[in-house]
Amino acid sequence: MRLLGGRTRADCLFHCSRTAIKLPLLPMIAQMSGRGFEFPGDYITELRDCNDLAENFDALRARMEEDGYLLIRGFADRDAVLKTRQAIVTKMDESGCFQPGTDPMDGIIGPAGARGFRIQTVPDQDIRGLFETEPFLPFFEQYFETDAKMVPKTITRIKAKGKGTGIHCDNVYVGRGSDRVLSIWIPFGDLTVEQSPLAICFGSHNQRSFQKLRDTYGKHDADRDRIKGANNAPGHFSWDLEDVTEHFAGQWKTTNFRAGDVLIFPPFTIHCGLDNTTDRYRISCDCRFQPAADPLDPRFTFASGSKADSELLRHRYQVANGEVPSVTMEEARADWGL
């Protein structure tokens, strides 16, 4: 059976070697909200890849249940990923985002940063095309054991120095659709842990100590409920790694990424983006796949940044801007007993 990009089902892990290729793992400092942690260390350990499982989908599903994520090294073709990066940085360069005289592909942050850049200036197909021609769809059809589809909305994120992403689970944004939807995070370039990669809280998706968190915070809706996220970031639970581990246990994990690596996880896995402490942008994208017959969350029906998309997200920004009465995440946590 031929699928997107002309590949067959048998080609689903065409680029995925059983032997993972990794960036050198050197001692460094992983930082969140300005606080540094040794990596690899006792507090933040390394994510394990599942390349050894290759096309054994029963084993991959079992690993997802056990770990709450799948890290697949070299899943997408490295050259294809870097071609997508080229399309993005070309438009960023037109907006003056880079240090003058440097190669935009190096991503060195300029004096003005990326404030004047809008990702919508990059043709949507330049980003979506990667997911449509690389083996994502055939992989997920075998993973779900049924027809699958890519959720229409992709979100490209650009993190400058000092920027990260607060601690959250995706269900607060995608919980109106399929409960089998899976998020895919892919960096458009090589990243060390100092450049704002994702970090996963191991155990948060299934450990009993997180059950109350999943049943309360995890099931609130950032676009329905009147709750200001931590640091006024919609849907975010906290910005403090130890806030999570001291209250609920778990183990924070991250790694260095190469272009082509992907991280896949379900809606209740707690994660964050570490601080970028370098002089280079972190450019990444997240998208979602789910069984084709399952309902689609309406918030992911339209392209990111479109007028229709902005209307669907209006509530979260009204809450953040104080336009409607709301409670803080700290007040909500007290009410939930967290």
C-alpha positions as YAML, in Angstrom:
chain: A
units: angstrom
residues:
- id: 1
  name: MET
  ca: [0.00, 0.00, 0.00]
- id: 2
  name: ARG
  ca: [1.40, 3.39, -1.02]
- id: 3
  name: LEU
  ca: [1.20, 6.24, 1.48]
- id: 4
  name: LEU
  ca: [2.24, 9.90, 1.59]
- id: 5
  name: GLY
  ca: [5.60, 10.53, -0.02]
- id: 6
  name: GLY
  ca: [5.36, 7.35, -2.11]
- id: 7
  name: ARG
  ca: [6.53, 5.09, 0.70]
- id: 8
  name: THR
  ca: [4.93, 1.79, 1.64]
- id: 9
  name: ARG
  ca: [3.97, 0.57, 5.09]
- id: 10
  name: ALA
  ca: [7.12, -1.51, 5.13]
- id: 11
  name: ASP
  ca: [9.18, 1.68, 4.80]
- id: 12
  name: CYS
  ca: [7.81, 3.20, 8.01]
- id: 13
  name: LEU
  ca: [11.18, 3.31, 9.81]
- id: 14
  name: PHE
  ca: [13.21, 3.65, 6.64]
- id: 15
  name: HIS
  ca: [15.56, 6.22, 8.20]
- id: 16
  name: CYS
  ca: [15.58, 4.71, 11.68]
- id: 17
  name: SER
  ca: [18.66, 2.68, 12.50]
- id: 18
  name: ARG
  ca: [18.66, 0.14, 15.31]
- id: 19
  name: THR
  ca: [21.91, 1.79, 16.38]
- id: 20
  name: ALA
  ca: [21.16, 5.29, 17.65]
- id: 21
  name: ILE
  ca: [23.50, 8.10, 16.56]
- id: 22
  name: LYS
  ca: [23.82, 10.66, 19.35]
- id: 23
  name: LEU
  ca: [25.65, 13.89, 20.03]
- id: 24
  name: PRO
  ca: [28.52, 13.40, 22.50]
- id: 25
  name: LEU
  ca: [27.20, 13.35, 26.06]
- id: 26
  name: LEU
  ca: [29.47, 15.79, 27.88]
- id: 27
  name: PRO
  ca: [28.90, 17.16, 31.41]
- id: 28
  name: MET
  ca: [26.97, 20.43, 31.23]
- id: 29
  name: ILE
  ca: [24.36, 22.48, 33.07]
- id: 30
  name: ALA
  ca: [20.67, 22.11, 32.27]
- id: 31
  name: GLN
  ca: [18.75, 25.17, 33.45]
- id: 32
  name: MET
  ca: [15.10, 25.86, 34.23]
- id: 33
  name: SER
  ca: [13.83, 29.25, 35.42]
- id: 34
  name: GLY
  ca: [17.40, 30.34, 36.04]
- id: 35
  name: ARG
  ca: [18.32, 27.40, 38.26]
- id: 36
  name: GLY
  ca: [21.02, 25.05, 37.02]
- id: 37
  name: PHE
  ca: [21.27, 21.27, 37.38]
- id: 38
  name: GLU
  ca: [24.17, 19.04, 36.43]
- id: 39
  name: PHE
  ca: [23.49, 16.90, 33.39]
- id: 40
  name: PRO
  ca: [23.76, 14.02, 33.29]
- id: 41
  name: GLY
  ca: [23.28, 13.88, 37.04]
- id: 42
  name: ASP
  ca: [21.12, 12.46, 39.80]
- id: 43
  name: TYR
  ca: [18.32, 14.99, 39.35]
- id: 44
  name: ILE
  ca: [18.13, 15.21, 35.55]
- id: 45
  name: THR
  ca: [19.03, 11.94, 33.83]
- id: 46
  name: GLU
  ca: [19.12, 11.01, 30.16]
- id: 47
  name: LEU
  ca: [16.11, 9.99, 28.10]
- id: 48
  name: ARG
  ca: [16.52, 6.50, 26.67]
- id: 49
  name: ASP
  ca: [15.92, 5.95, 22.99]
- id: 50
  name: CYS
  ca: [13.95, 3.02, 21.60]
- id: 51
  name: ASN
  ca: [15.90, 2.42, 18.39]
- id: 52
  name: ASP
  ca: [16.68, -1.10, 19.55]
- id: 53
  name: LEU
  ca: [12.97, -1.87, 19.22]
- id: 54
  name: ALA
  ca: [12.89, -0.64, 15.60]
- id: 55
  name: GLU
  ca: [9.74, -2.01, 13.89]
- id: 56
  name: ASN
  ca: [8.49, -4.09, 16.83]
- id: 57
  name: PHE
  ca: [5.29, -2.16, 17.43]
- id: 58
  name: ASP
  ca: [4.13, -4.34, 20.31]
- id: 59
  name: ALA
  ca: [7.39, -3.49, 22.07]
- id: 60
  name: LEU
  ca: [7.04, 0.20, 21.16]
- id: 61
  name: ARG
  ca: [3.53, 0.36, 22.65]
- id: 62
  name: ALA
  ca: [4.79, -1.37, 25.79]
- id: 63
  name: ARG
  ca: [7.68, 1.09, 26.03]
- id: 64
  name: MET
  ca: [5.29, 4.03, 25.70]
- id: 65
  name: GLU
  ca: [3.19, 2.63, 28.55]
- id: 66
  name: GLU
  ca: [6.30, 2.15, 30.66]
- id: 67
  name: ASP
  ca: [8.18, 5.39, 29.96]
- id: 68
  name: GLY
  ca: [5.48, 7.84, 28.86]
- id: 69
  name: TYR
  ca: [7.46, 8.75, 25.74]
- id: 70
  name: LEU
  ca: [9.30, 7.33, 22.74]
- id: 71
  name: LEU
  ca: [12.61, 8.87, 21.72]
- id: 72
  name: ILE
  ca: [13.52, 7.69, 18.23]
- id: 73
  name: ARG
  ca: [16.92, 8.77, 16.97]
- id: 74
  name: GLY
  ca: [17.17, 9.51, 13.26]
- id: 75
  name: PHE
  ca: [13.48, 8.90, 12.62]
- id: 76
  name: ALA
  ca: [13.28, 11.63, 9.97]
- id: 77
  name: ASP
  ca: [15.87, 12.18, 7.28]
- id: 78
  name: ARG
  ca: [18.47, 14.64, 8.57]
- id: 79
  name: ASP
  ca: [18.77, 16.47, 5.25]
- id: 80
  name: ALA
  ca: [15.00, 16.86, 5.02]
- id: 81
  name: VAL
  ca: [14.88, 18.35, 8.54]
- id: 82
  name: LEU
  ca: [17.70, 20.77, 7.74]
- id: 83
  name: LYS
  ca: [15.91, 21.77, 4.52]
- id: 84
  name: THR
  ca: [12.92, 22.74, 6.66]
- id: 85
  name: ARG
  ca: [15.24, 24.68, 8.96]
- id: 86
  name: GLN
  ca: [16.61, 26.50, 5.90]
- id: 87
  name: ALA
  ca: [13.12, 27.60, 4.88]
- id: 88
  name: ILE
  ca: [12.47, 29.01, 8.35]
- id: 89
  name: VAL
  ca: [15.80, 30.78, 8.91]
- id: 90
  name: THR
  ca: [15.62, 32.35, 5.44]
- id: 91
  name: LYS
  ca: [12.45, 34.17, 6.48]
- id: 92
  name: MET
  ca: [13.90, 34.94, 9.90]
- id: 93
  name: ASP
  ca: [16.93, 36.49, 8.23]
- id: 94
  name: GLU
  ca: [14.65, 38.78, 6.23]
- id: 95
  name: SER
  ca: [13.34, 40.06, 9.59]
- id: 96
  name: GLY
  ca: [16.83, 40.73, 10.96]
- id: 97
  name: CYS
  ca: [16.78, 37.97, 13.57]
- id: 98
  name: PHE
  ca: [20.45, 36.96, 13.32]
- id: 99
  name: GLN
  ca: [23.81, 38.40, 14.24]
- id: 100
  name: PRO
  ca: [25.00, 40.38, 11.20]
- id: 101
  name: GLY
  ca: [27.63, 38.63, 9.13]
- id: 102
  name: THR
  ca: [26.75, 35.11, 10.36]
- id: 103
  name: ASP
  ca: [25.24, 32.16, 8.53]
- id: 104
  name: PRO
  ca: [21.49, 32.03, 9.31]
- id: 105
  name: MET
  ca: [21.73, 28.23, 9.51]
- id: 106
  name: ASP
  ca: [23.94, 28.69, 12.59]
- id: 107
  name: GLY
  ca: [21.02, 30.45, 14.28]
- id: 108
  name: ILE
  ca: [23.12, 33.02, 16.15]
- id: 109
  name: ILE
  ca: [20.79, 35.47, 17.87]
- id: 110
  name: GLY
  ca: [21.01, 39.09, 16.68]
- id: 111
  name: PRO
  ca: [20.57, 42.27, 18.74]
- id: 112
  name: ALA
  ca: [16.88, 42.58, 17.87]
- id: 113
  name: GLY
  ca: [16.08, 38.93, 18.56]
- id: 114
  name: ALA
  ca: [13.03, 37.45, 16.83]
- id: 115
  name: ARG
  ca: [10.48, 40.04, 17.96]
- id: 116
  name: GLY
  ca: [9.71, 41.18, 14.43]
- id: 117
  name: PHE
  ca: [9.35, 37.70, 12.97]
- id: 118
  name: ARG
  ca: [6.06, 35.89, 12.33]
- id: 119
  name: ILE
  ca: [6.21, 32.18, 11.58]
- id: 120
  name: GLN
  ca: [3.21, 32.64, 9.27]
- id: 121
  name: THR
  ca: [5.60, 34.20, 6.71]
- id: 122
  name: VAL
  ca: [7.02, 30.70, 6.15]
- id: 123
  name: PRO
  ca: [4.82, 28.84, 3.63]
- id: 124
  name: ASP
  ca: [2.83, 26.24, 5.57]
- id: 125
  name: GLN
  ca: [3.82, 23.49, 3.16]
- id: 126
  name: ASP
  ca: [7.52, 24.12, 3.87]
- id: 127
  name: ILE
  ca: [6.86, 22.85, 7.40]
- id: 128
  name: ARG
  ca: [3.96, 20.44, 6.93]
- id: 129
  name: GLY
  ca: [5.73, 18.89, 3.97]
- id: 130
  name: LEU
  ca: [8.30, 17.35, 6.29]
- id: 131
  name: PHE
  ca: [5.58, 15.44, 8.16]
- id: 132
  name: GLU
  ca: [3.85, 14.42, 4.94]
- id: 133
  name: THR
  ca: [6.92, 13.04, 3.13]
- id: 134
  name: GLU
  ca: [8.85, 11.53, 6.01]
- id: 135
  name: PRO
  ca: [7.59, 8.27, 7.57]
- id: 136
  name: PHE
  ca: [5.32, 9.78, 10.23]
- id: 137
  name: LEU
  ca: [1.93, 8.65, 8.87]
- id: 138
  name: PRO
  ca: [2.93, 5.06, 8.09]
- id: 139
  name: PHE
  ca: [4.59, 4.79, 11.49]
- id: 140
  name: PHE
  ca: [1.44, 5.92, 13.32]
- id: 141
  name: GLU
  ca: [-0.84, 3.70, 11.23]
- id: 142
  name: GLN
  ca: [1.16, 0.72, 12.42]
- id: 143
  name: TYR
  ca: [1.39, 2.07, 15.96]
- id: 144
  name: PHE
  ca: [-2.41, 2.61, 16.19]
- id: 145
  name: GLU
  ca: [-3.15, -0.50, 14.09]
- id: 146
  name: THR
  ca: [-5.67, 1.50, 12.08]
- id: 147
  name: ASP
  ca: [-5.85, 4.42, 9.67]
- id: 148
  name: ALA
  ca: [-4.23, 7.51, 11.17]
- id: 149
  name: LYS
  ca: [-4.24, 11.20, 10.38]
- id: 150
  name: MET
  ca: [-2.08, 14.19, 11.10]
- id: 151
  name: VAL
  ca: [-3.84, 16.94, 13.04]
- id: 152
  name: PRO
  ca: [-4.02, 20.02, 10.76]
- id: 153
  name: LYS
  ca: [-2.35, 22.45, 13.14]
- id: 154
  name: THR
  ca: [1.42, 22.44, 13.59]
- id: 155
  name: ILE
  ca: [3.18, 24.79, 16.01]
- id: 156
  name: THR
  ca: [6.70, 26.02, 15.27]
- id: 157
  name: ARG
  ca: [8.50, 27.49, 18.27]
- id: 158
  name: ILE
  ca: [11.55, 29.73, 18.35]
- id: 159
  name: LYS
  ca: [13.29, 30.18, 21.69]
- id: 160
  name: ALA
  ca: [15.93, 32.86, 22.19]
- id: 161
  name: LYS
  ca: [18.42, 33.07, 25.04]
- id: 162
  name: GLY
  ca: [16.77, 32.94, 28.46]
- id: 163
  name: LYS
  ca: [13.56, 31.47, 27.10]
- id: 164
  name: GLY
  ca: [11.95, 28.14, 27.97]
- id: 165
  name: THR
  ca: [8.49, 26.61, 28.26]
- id: 166
  name: GLY
  ca: [6.67, 26.05, 31.54]
- id: 167
  name: ILE
  ca: [5.75, 22.67, 32.99]
- id: 168
  name: HIS
  ca: [2.49, 21.30, 31.62]
- id: 169
  name: CYS
  ca: [0.76, 18.37, 29.99]
- id: 170
  name: ASP
  ca: [-0.79, 18.64, 26.56]
- id: 171
  name: ASN
  ca: [-4.22, 17.36, 27.59]
- id: 172
  name: VAL
  ca: [-5.15, 20.84, 28.83]
- id: 173
  name: TYR
  ca: [-4.89, 21.99, 25.19]
- id: 174
  name: VAL
  ca: [-5.99, 18.86, 23.26]
- id: 175
  name: GLY
  ca: [-8.48, 17.21, 25.63]
- id: 176
  name: ARG
  ca: [-11.62, 17.81, 23.57]
- id: 177
  name: GLY
  ca: [-10.71, 15.26, 20.92]
- id: 178
  name: SER
  ca: [-9.23, 11.78, 20.76]
- id: 179
  name: ASP
  ca: [-7.82, 10.36, 23.98]
- id: 180
  name: ARG
  ca: [-5.33, 8.49, 21.79]
- id: 181
  name: VAL
  ca: [-3.75, 11.58, 20.21]
- id: 182
  name: LEU
  ca: [0.05, 11.63, 20.42]
- id: 183
  name: SER
  ca: [2.29, 14.69, 20.35]
- id: 184
  name: ILE
  ca: [5.50, 14.74, 18.31]
- id: 185
  name: TRP
  ca: [8.29, 17.18, 19.11]
- id: 186
  name: ILE
  ca: [11.09, 17.60, 16.59]
- id: 187
  name: PRO
  ca: [13.99, 20.06, 16.68]
- id: 188
  name: PHE
  ca: [14.94, 21.66, 13.36]
- id: 189
  name: GLY
  ca: [18.66, 21.29, 14.05]
- id: 190
  name: ASP
  ca: [21.07, 19.83, 16.59]
- id: 191
  name: LEU
  ca: [20.47, 20.81, 20.23]
- id: 192
  name: THR
  ca: [22.39, 20.31, 23.45]
- id: 193
  name: VAL
  ca: [20.62, 20.42, 26.80]
- id: 194
  name: GLU
  ca: [21.73, 24.05, 27.11]
- id: 195
  name: GLN
  ca: [19.61, 25.06, 24.11]
- id: 196
  name: SER
  ca: [16.08, 24.49, 25.46]
- id: 197
  name: PRO
  ca: [15.27, 20.89, 24.56]
- id: 198
  name: LEU
  ca: [12.19, 19.23, 25.97]
- id: 199
  name: ALA
  ca: [12.47, 17.55, 29.35]
- id: 200
  name: ILE
  ca: [10.07, 14.77, 30.37]
- id: 201
  name: CYS
  ca: [8.94, 13.98, 33.91]
- id: 202
  name: PHE
  ca: [9.22, 10.20, 33.89]
- id: 203
  name: GLY
  ca: [6.32, 8.53, 35.69]
- id: 204
  name: SER
  ca: [3.93, 11.46, 35.38]
- id: 205
  name: HIS
  ca: [1.72, 9.63, 32.87]
- id: 206
  name: ASN
  ca: [0.99, 6.55, 34.99]
- id: 207
  name: GLN
  ca: [2.39, 6.66, 38.54]
- id: 208
  name: ARG
  ca: [-0.24, 6.69, 41.29]
- id: 209
  name: SER
  ca: [1.46, 9.68, 42.94]
- id: 210
  name: PHE
  ca: [0.44, 11.77, 39.90]
- id: 211
  name: GLN
  ca: [-3.16, 10.51, 39.72]
- id: 212
  name: LYS
  ca: [-4.71, 13.50, 41.47]
- id: 213
  name: LEU
  ca: [-2.67, 15.86, 39.30]
- id: 214
  name: ARG
  ca: [-3.91, 14.10, 36.16]
- id: 215
  name: ASP
  ca: [-7.53, 14.13, 37.38]
- id: 216
  name: THR
  ca: [-7.58, 17.83, 38.28]
- id: 217
  name: TYR
  ca: [-5.01, 20.04, 36.58]
- id: 218
  name: GLY
  ca: [-4.64, 17.53, 33.72]
- id: 219
  name: LYS
  ca: [-8.34, 17.63, 32.90]
- id: 220
  name: HIS
  ca: [-8.85, 21.37, 33.09]
- id: 221
  name: ASP
  ca: [-9.26, 23.19, 29.79]
- id: 222
  name: ALA
  ca: [-7.03, 26.19, 29.07]
- id: 223
  name: ASP
  ca: [-9.61, 27.53, 26.62]
- id: 224
  name: ARG
  ca: [-12.70, 27.05, 28.77]
- id: 225
  name: ASP
  ca: [-11.77, 27.40, 32.44]
- id: 226
  name: ARG
  ca: [-10.90, 30.71, 34.01]
- id: 227
  name: ILE
  ca: [-7.50, 29.78, 35.39]
- id: 228
  name: LYS
  ca: [-4.35, 31.78, 34.77]
- id: 229
  name: GLY
  ca: [-1.43, 29.49, 34.12]
- id: 230
  name: ALA
  ca: [1.76, 29.71, 36.17]
- id: 231
  name: ASN
  ca: [3.60, 32.96, 35.39]
- id: 232
  name: ASN
  ca: [0.45, 33.84, 33.42]
- id: 233
  name: ALA
  ca: [1.34, 31.30, 30.70]
- id: 234
  name: PRO
  ca: [-1.97, 29.65, 29.65]
- id: 235
  name: GLY
  ca: [-2.21, 26.04, 30.80]
- id: 236
  name: HIS
  ca: [1.14, 25.91, 32.56]
- id: 237
  name: PHE
  ca: [1.26, 24.21, 35.94]
- id: 238
  name: SER
  ca: [4.61, 25.49, 37.24]
- id: 239
  name: TRP
  ca: [8.06, 26.69, 36.20]
- id: 240
  name: ASP
  ca: [9.90, 24.88, 38.99]
- id: 241
  name: LEU
  ca: [11.17, 21.35, 38.34]
- id: 242
  name: GLU
  ca: [11.44, 20.60, 42.05]
- id: 243
  name: ASP
  ca: [7.88, 21.79, 42.63]
- id: 244
  name: VAL
  ca: [6.79, 18.73, 40.66]
- id: 245
  name: THR
  ca: [9.20, 16.13, 42.04]
- id: 246
  name: GLU
  ca: [8.80, 17.22, 45.68]
- id: 247
  name: HIS
  ca: [5.00, 17.03, 45.50]
- id: 248
  name: PHE
  ca: [4.48, 14.08, 43.16]
- id: 249
  name: ALA
  ca: [7.84, 12.26, 42.74]
- id: 250
  name: GLY
  ca: [8.90, 11.37, 39.19]
- id: 251
  name: GLN
  ca: [12.27, 11.84, 37.51]
- id: 252
  name: TRP
  ca: [13.22, 14.60, 35.09]
- id: 253
  name: LYS
  ca: [14.92, 13.41, 31.91]
- id: 254
  name: THR
  ca: [16.29, 15.12, 28.82]
- id: 255
  name: THR
  ca: [19.02, 14.61, 26.24]
- id: 256
  name: ASN
  ca: [20.98, 16.15, 23.40]
- id: 257
  name: PHE
  ca: [19.14, 15.95, 20.08]
- id: 258
  name: ARG
  ca: [20.32, 15.65, 16.48]
- id: 259
  name: ALA
  ca: [18.28, 16.86, 13.51]
- id: 260
  name: GLY
  ca: [16.03, 13.93, 12.64]
- id: 261
  name: ASP
  ca: [15.40, 12.77, 16.22]
- id: 262
  name: VAL
  ca: [11.80, 12.85, 17.43]
- id: 263
  name: LEU
  ca: [10.15, 12.68, 20.84]
- id: 264
  name: ILE
  ca: [6.61, 11.22, 20.94]
- id: 265
  name: PHE
  ca: [4.38, 11.30, 24.02]
- id: 266
  name: PRO
  ca: [0.73, 10.99, 25.16]
- id: 267
  name: PRO
  ca: [-1.49, 13.79, 26.52]
- id: 268
  name: PHE
  ca: [-0.83, 13.30, 30.26]
- id: 269
  name: THR
  ca: [2.98, 13.18, 30.19]
- id: 270
  name: ILE
  ca: [4.28, 16.19, 32.13]
- id: 271
  name: HIS
  ca: [7.05, 18.02, 30.28]
- id: 272
  name: CYS
  ca: [8.66, 21.41, 29.78]
- id: 273
  name: GLY
  ca: [11.21, 23.24, 27.65]
- id: 274
  name: LEU
  ca: [14.43, 23.96, 29.54]
- id: 275
  name: ASP
  ca: [16.01, 27.41, 29.42]
- id: 276
  name: ASN
  ca: [18.05, 28.34, 26.38]
- id: 277
  name: THR
  ca: [21.37, 29.54, 27.85]
- id: 278
  name: THR
  ca: [23.19, 29.80, 24.51]
- id: 279
  name: ASP
  ca: [23.56, 32.51, 21.88]
- id: 280
  name: ARG
  ca: [21.64, 30.41, 19.33]
- id: 281
  name: TYR
  ca: [17.93, 30.03, 18.72]
- id: 282
  name: ARG
  ca: [16.17, 26.78, 19.45]
- id: 283
  name: ILE
  ca: [13.89, 26.14, 16.46]
- id: 284
  name: SER
  ca: [11.46, 23.26, 16.81]
- id: 285
  name: CYS
  ca: [7.99, 22.11, 15.88]
- id: 286
  name: ASP
  ca: [5.29, 20.06, 17.48]
- id: 287
  name: CYS
  ca: [2.43, 18.34, 15.72]
- id: 288
  name: ARG
  ca: [0.01, 15.54, 16.51]
- id: 289
  name: PHE
  ca: [-1.24, 12.27, 15.04]
- id: 290
  name: GLN
  ca: [-4.27, 10.24, 16.04]
- id: 291
  name: PRO
  ca: [-6.51, 7.44, 14.73]
- id: 292
  name: ALA
  ca: [-8.40, 8.81, 11.72]
- id: 293
  name: ALA
  ca: [-11.82, 7.75, 13.04]
- id: 294
  name: ASP
  ca: [-11.39, 9.51, 16.39]
- id: 295
  name: PRO
  ca: [-12.82, 12.99, 17.01]
- id: 296
  name: LEU
  ca: [-10.52, 15.95, 16.39]
- id: 297
  name: ASP
  ca: [-10.10, 18.69, 18.97]
- id: 298
  name: PRO
  ca: [-11.57, 21.78, 17.22]
- id: 299
  name: ARG
  ca: [-8.68, 23.92, 18.44]
- id: 300
  name: PHE
  ca: [-6.36, 21.99, 16.12]
- id: 301
  name: THR
  ca: [-8.57, 22.20, 13.05]
- id: 302
  name: PHE
  ca: [-7.01, 25.35, 11.61]
- id: 303
  name: ALA
  ca: [-3.48, 26.45, 10.80]
- id: 304
  name: SER
  ca: [-1.59, 28.14, 13.64]
- id: 305
  name: GLY
  ca: [-1.99, 31.92, 13.55]
- id: 306
  name: SER
  ca: [-4.99, 31.92, 11.21]
- id: 307
  name: LYS
  ca: [-8.01, 34.08, 12.00]
- id: 308
  name: ALA
  ca: [-10.10, 31.02, 12.84]
- id: 309
  name: ASP
  ca: [-7.34, 29.70, 15.10]
- id: 310
  name: SER
  ca: [-7.10, 33.03, 16.91]
- id: 311
  name: GLU
  ca: [-10.86, 33.04, 17.54]
- id: 312
  name: LEU
  ca: [-10.70, 29.55, 19.07]
- id: 313
  name: LEU
  ca: [-7.91, 30.66, 21.41]
- id: 314
  name: ARG
  ca: [-9.45, 34.02, 22.33]
- id: 315
  name: HIS
  ca: [-10.56, 32.85, 25.80]
- id: 316
  name: ARG
  ca: [-7.07, 31.88, 27.02]
- id: 317
  name: TYR
  ca: [-5.74, 35.31, 26.15]
- id: 318
  name: GLN
  ca: [-8.70, 37.08, 27.71]
- id: 319
  name: VAL
  ca: [-7.89, 35.22, 30.92]
- id: 320
  name: ALA
  ca: [-4.18, 36.02, 30.67]
- id: 321
  name: ASN
  ca: [-4.90, 39.70, 30.01]
- id: 322
  name: GLY
  ca: [-7.34, 39.99, 32.92]
- id: 323
  name: GLU
  ca: [-10.31, 40.69, 30.65]
- id: 324
  name: VAL
  ca: [-12.46, 38.10, 32.44]
- id: 325
  name: PRO
  ca: [-12.56, 37.13, 36.14]
- id: 326
  name: SER
  ca: [-10.19, 34.27, 36.88]
- id: 327
  name: VAL
  ca: [-8.11, 32.55, 39.53]
- id: 328
  name: THR
  ca: [-4.39, 31.97, 39.55]
- id: 329
  name: MET
  ca: [-2.85, 28.54, 39.10]
- id: 330
  name: GLU
  ca: [-1.77, 28.70, 42.75]
- id: 331
  name: GLU
  ca: [-5.41, 29.27, 43.80]
- id: 332
  name: ALA
  ca: [-6.59, 26.48, 41.53]
- id: 333
  name: ARG
  ca: [-3.99, 24.11, 42.98]
- id: 334
  name: ALA
  ca: [-5.18, 24.91, 46.48]
- id: 335
  name: ASP
  ca: [-8.75, 24.16, 45.42]
- id: 336
  name: TRP
  ca: [-7.63, 20.86, 43.84]
- id: 337
  name: GLY
  ca: [-5.63, 19.93, 46.92]
- id: 338
  name: LEU
  ca: [-2.34, 20.07, 45.04]
...
